[in-house]
Amino acid sequence: MSNRRDRREFLKQTMNTGLAVLFSQRAISASSEKETWQIGCFTRPWDRHDYRVALDAIAEAGFKYAGLMTCNSKTRLVISIETTAEDAHQIGAEVKQRGLKVPSVYGGGIPVQQSQQAGIDGLRTLIDHCAVVESQTLMMGGIESREYYESYYKAIAECCDYAESKKVGIILKPHGGLNADGPQCRKSIEKVGHRNFTLWYDPGNIYYYSDGALNPVDDAMTVDGLVSGMCIKDYLAPKNVNVTPGSGLVNFPAVFSRLQDGGFTRGPLVIETLAGGDLQETLAQAKQARQFVESLIA
């Protein structure tokens, strides 16, 4: 009896997460002119500079989508809890001025260590900022502390409906700590159990946080029904993700194929890291990475 009940619960969870991804993919499709894949680039490769430098380069490299992540600012982020509403409107205007759209914002952590309500309030602030810049999603990096694990995901659960009302999806990515691989991410997403909380897969981080021991091709089979987007990140041993996609150890065709088999059939593909260098070199790498991702979906 117990085994049958466990199996029914597993099937129910699998169906629910699959429906969540289907809902998320439909929402993304509606907001991106029904493109199957949206190829973009995060601001991170230019984070020694003002975010406007990154936006200029992303547009010049031929992208239509710019993910807002790190930059040269007081918080090291384009958008954070400390961002004012006025600043968020200015950032949104700068994005639109360059003909770009925002597939995702990474706004850092939320202060659940202060209190449960502080975490919820901080998350709602980030969701509001995402709505202002018309970002499809808010990216969460997870939490390393077991002490605050429950509070962190309770805050997310409390905010999923609010984010949905603002047309903002909440996404988790593999990011070390207690969400370093597919099974850990699945546990956290199923804990929240809301269709507006899904996964962006990051193959480079699977290698990075396992010190190269876990191949993302193998790990990808553990996230069926969860994935609504992808951080395009490569990896080189012993501990390097500042790698231009296609030049490292990640077997992107195999990972991408496995994710598609698991239900990831449309959504954002956003390059997060490049090998770096001066502005001219980084621009050339961004163009190279865009062409690589285009070949991946051809």
C-alpha positions in Angstrom: 0.0 0.0 0.0 2.8 2.4 0.9 4.7 1.8 -2.3 1.5 2.4 -4.4 0.9 5.6 -2.5 4.5 6.8 -3.0 4.2 6.1 -6.7 0.9 8.0 -7.0 2.5 10.9 -5.2 5.5 10.8 -7.5 3.3 10.7 -10.6 1.2 13.6 -9.3 4.4 15.7 -8.6 5.8 14.9 -12.1 2.5 15.9 -13.7 2.3 19.1 -11.7 5.8 20.2 -12.5 5.3 19.3 -16.2 2.2 21.5 -16.2 4.1 24.2 -14.5 6.7 24.2 -17.3 4.0 24.1 -19.9 2.4 27.2 -18.3 5.7 29.0 -18.1 6.7 28.2 -21.7 3.3 29.5 -22.9 3.7 32.7 -20.9 7.2 33.2 -22.4 6.0 32.4 -25.9 3.2 35.0 -25.6 5.7 37.7 -24.4 8.3 36.9 -27.1 6.3 37.0 -30.3 5.9 33.3 -30.3 9.6 32.6 -31.0 10.5 29.1 -30.1 13.9 30.0 -28.6 15.0 33.5 -27.4 18.8 33.8 -27.6 20.3 36.4 -25.2 23.3 37.4 -23.1 23.6 38.5 -19.5 25.4 41.6 -18.5 28.0 39.5 -16.5 30.8 39.5 -19.0 31.0 43.3 -18.8 30.6 43.6 -15.1 33.7 45.7 -14.6 31.7 48.4 -16.4 28.5 50.3 -16.0 25.5 48.3 -17.1 24.9 50.6 -20.1 28.3 49.4 -21.5 27.0 45.8 -21.3 23.7 46.7 -23.0 25.5 48.5 -25.8 27.7 45.5 -26.4 24.9 43.0 -26.2 22.9 44.9 -28.8 26.0 45.4 -31.0 26.7 41.6 -30.8 23.4 41.0 -32.5 21.2 39.9 -29.5 17.6 40.9 -29.0 17.5 39.8 -25.3 19.6 41.1 -22.4 19.6 39.4 -19.0 20.3 41.8 -16.1 22.8 40.4 -13.7 26.1 41.8 -12.4 27.7 45.2 -13.3 30.0 47.8 -11.8 27.7 49.3 -9.1 27.5 49.6 -5.4 25.7 46.3 -5.1 27.5 44.7 -8.0 24.1 44.1 -9.6 22.1 46.0 -12.2 18.9 45.4 -10.1 18.8 44.5 -6.4 16.5 45.0 -3.4 18.3 48.4 -2.9 17.3 49.6 -6.4 14.7 52.4 -6.2 11.6 52.4 -8.3 12.9 55.4 -10.2 16.2 53.6 -11.0 14.2 50.6 -12.2 12.3 52.8 -14.6 15.5 54.3 -15.9 17.0 50.8 -16.4 13.9 49.7 -18.3 14.2 52.8 -20.5 17.9 52.1 -21.2 17.0 48.5 -22.3 14.2 49.7 -24.6 16.3 52.4 -26.1 18.6 49.7 -27.5 15.8 47.7 -28.9 16.3 44.9 -26.3 14.0 42.8 -24.1 14.8 41.3 -20.7 14.3 37.5 -20.3 15.6 37.5 -16.7 16.8 39.5 -13.8 19.2 38.2 -11.1 18.7 40.5 -8.1 20.8 38.7 -5.5 19.5 37.2 -2.2 16.5 38.0 0.0 16.9 38.8 3.7 15.3 35.7 5.3 18.0 35.8 7.9 16.4 38.9 9.3 12.9 37.5 9.4 10.4 35.6 7.3 8.5 38.8 6.5 11.7 40.6 5.5 12.4 37.9 3.0 8.9 38.1 1.5 9.0 41.9 1.3 12.4 41.8 -0.3 11.2 39.3 -2.9 8.1 41.4 -3.7 10.4 44.4 -4.2 12.5 42.4 -6.7 9.3 41.2 -8.5 8.1 44.8 -8.7 11.4 45.8 -10.3 11.2 43.0 -12.8 7.7 44.1 -13.8 9.0 47.7 -14.3 11.7 46.5 -16.7 9.3 44.0 -18.2 11.5 41.0 -17.4 10.0 37.6 -18.1 11.5 36.1 -15.0 13.3 36.7 -11.7 16.2 34.4 -11.2 16.9 33.0 -7.7 20.3 31.6 -6.7 19.0 29.5 -3.9 20.5 29.4 -0.4 23.5 27.6 1.2 22.3 27.8 4.8 20.3 24.8 6.1 19.1 27.1 8.9 17.2 29.4 6.5 16.3 26.9 3.8 12.7 26.5 4.9 12.2 30.3 5.3 13.8 30.9 1.8 11.4 28.6 0.0 8.5 29.7 2.0 9.1 33.3 0.9 9.1 32.1 -2.7 5.9 30.1 -2.2 4.2 33.1 -0.7 5.2 35.3 -3.7 4.4 33.0 -6.6 0.9 34.3 -7.1 2.0 37.9 -6.7 4.7 37.4 -9.3 2.2 35.7 -11.6 -0.1 38.7 -11.3 2.8 40.9 -12.4 3.5 38.5 -15.4 6.9 37.6 -13.8 8.0 34.0 -13.5 10.3 33.0 -10.6 13.1 30.6 -11.6 15.8 28.7 -9.7 19.1 27.7 -11.2 21.8 25.2 -10.1 24.0 27.5 -8.0 25.9 25.5 -5.4 24.9 25.1 -1.7 21.6 23.2 -1.4 20.8 23.6 -5.1 24.0 22.4 -6.7 22.5 19.7 -9.0 19.3 18.5 -10.6 18.0 16.4 -7.8 18.5 19.2 -5.2 16.8 21.7 -7.6 13.9 19.3 -8.1 13.5 19.0 -4.3 13.3 22.7 -3.9 10.9 23.3 -6.8 8.6 20.6 -5.8 8.7 21.9 -2.2 7.2 25.2 -3.4 4.9 23.3 -5.7 3.7 26.3 -7.8 3.4 26.5 -11.6 5.1 29.9 -11.5 8.3 28.5 -10.0 10.5 26.6 -12.5 14.1 25.8 -13.4 16.7 27.4 -15.7 19.3 24.7 -16.3 23.0 25.7 -16.0 25.4 23.0 -17.3 28.5 24.9 -16.4 27.5 25.1 -12.8 26.8 21.4 -12.6 30.5 20.8 -13.5 31.7 23.7 -11.3 30.0 22.9 -8.0 30.9 19.2 -8.4 34.5 20.0 -9.1 34.1 18.4 -12.5 32.8 15.1 -11.2 29.2 15.4 -12.4 28.6 15.5 -16.1 25.6 17.7 -16.9 24.6 15.3 -19.7 23.9 12.8 -16.9 22.5 15.3 -14.5 20.1 16.7 -17.1 18.0 13.5 -17.0 17.0 14.3 -13.4 15.2 17.6 -14.3 12.5 16.3 -16.7 9.4 18.5 -16.6 11.1 21.3 -14.7 13.1 23.4 -17.2 11.7 26.6 -18.7 15.0 28.2 -19.7 18.8 27.8 -19.8 21.9 29.7 -18.7 24.4 28.9 -21.5 27.6 28.5 -19.5 30.7 26.3 -20.2 33.4 25.0 -17.9 37.1 24.2 -17.8 38.9 22.3 -15.1 39.8 22.8 -12.4 37.4 25.6 -11.5 36.6 28.0 -14.4 33.3 29.1 -15.9 34.6 32.2 -17.5 34.7 30.3 -20.8 33.2 31.2 -24.1 30.4 28.6 -24.8 31.5 25.9 -27.1 35.2 26.0 -26.1 35.0 24.1 -22.8 34.0 20.7 -21.5 30.2 21.0 -21.7 28.7 18.8 -24.5 26.0 21.3 -25.3 24.3 19.3 -28.1 24.0 16.3 -25.8 22.7 18.4 -22.8 20.3 20.3 -25.0 19.0 17.1 -26.6 18.4 15.6 -23.2 16.6 18.6 -21.9 14.4 18.6 -25.0 13.6 14.9 -24.3 12.5 16.0 -20.8 10.0 18.6 -22.1 12.1 21.7 -22.7 10.9 22.6 -26.1 10.9 26.4 -26.1 12.2 29.3 -24.0 15.2 31.6 -23.3 18.8 30.5 -24.0 20.9 33.2 -22.3 24.7 33.2 -22.4 26.0 34.0 -18.9 29.8 34.0 -19.2 32.6 34.5 -21.7 36.3 34.1 -21.6 36.8 37.9 -21.1 39.4 40.4 -22.1 39.1 44.0 -23.1 35.9 45.4 -24.5 36.8 44.5 -28.1 37.7 40.9 -27.3 34.6 40.4 -25.2 32.4 41.7 -28.0 34.0 39.3 -30.4 33.4 36.4 -28.0 29.8 37.5 -27.5 29.3 37.3 -31.3 31.0 33.9 -31.4 28.8 32.6 -28.6 25.6 33.9 -30.3 26.6 32.0 -33.4 27.3 28.9 -31.4 23.9 28.9 -29.8 22.2 29.6 -33.1 24.0 26.5 -34.5 22.7 24.5 -31.5 19.1 25.2 -32.4 19.4 25.1 -36.1 
